[in-house]
Amino acid sequence: MLLEDKIAVIAGDAYSVGQATALLFMREGAKVVLIDDQAGSPQSTSLQISAQEVPFVHADVTDSAQVQAAAQACERRLATV
């Protein structure tokens, strides 16, 4: 597994590129945190790999305050980012 013991923060999970990236990184062993401003998006990716718990953070990456809050949420959930 190429990404074992790595942490990846994937923004834009609601769209095809972000979703494909998240799925690939998870398959390669990364711990993934999904960030998106679309409320329903975490289910679209995280349910495709049901064996792994995938944290989701609701944030608009064009808003620096939301990005900072998302980074803090990631640190709380994974202990390090």
N, C-alpha and C positions, 0 to 999 in steps of 0.2 A: 504494500500500500504506500503510495507516494507521499501522502499527506498525513500519515499517522502521527499523532501527538501535536498536530498543528491546529490553530484556531483560525477560522475564516469568517469574516463579517460580510455577508452578501446583501447588497442593497438592490432593490428593484425586483424582489421575488415575484411580484404579480405579473411580470412580463416574461416572455419566453427566454431571453438571454440570461436574466438573473435566475430564473427557475432552473434552466439547464446547468448553469454554473454551480448552483447550490447542490443539485443532485449529483453532479460529477464529483465535486469536492467531498460530499458525504460518502460516496462509493469508494473514494480513495482514502478514507479514514479520517478526514478532518472533522473536528467539532465545528458545527456551523451555527451561526446566529443569523436569522433572517430579519432584515429591516425593510419596511415599506410603509407608504402612507395609505395603502389600500387595506381597509379593515379585514376583508375576507381572504387576503392572500396567504396567510400561513398555512391554511389547510391544503391549499393547492399543492405545495411542495412537501410539507412535512408528512402528509398522509401517504405519499408515494413511497416513503421509507419508514414504515411503521415501527421498525425495531429500534430506531434511534429517536430519542427525545430532541426536538429541535426548538430552541427558544425563538420567539418572535418579538420584535420590538417595533411598535408603531411609531414612525417618525418620517418627517419630510426632510430629505437630505439637502434640500435647498435652503433650509433654515438652520443656521449655525447653532442656535440654542437647542433645537431638537436633536441635532447631531451630537452635541455635548451630552445631553440627557441620555441618548441612545448608547453612547460609549460607556457612561456610568452604569446603565442597566446591564450591558454586556459584561462588565467587570464583576458586578454583583452576581450574575448568573453563572459565570464561568471561572470566577476568582482571578482571572488574568486575561488581558487582551492586549 
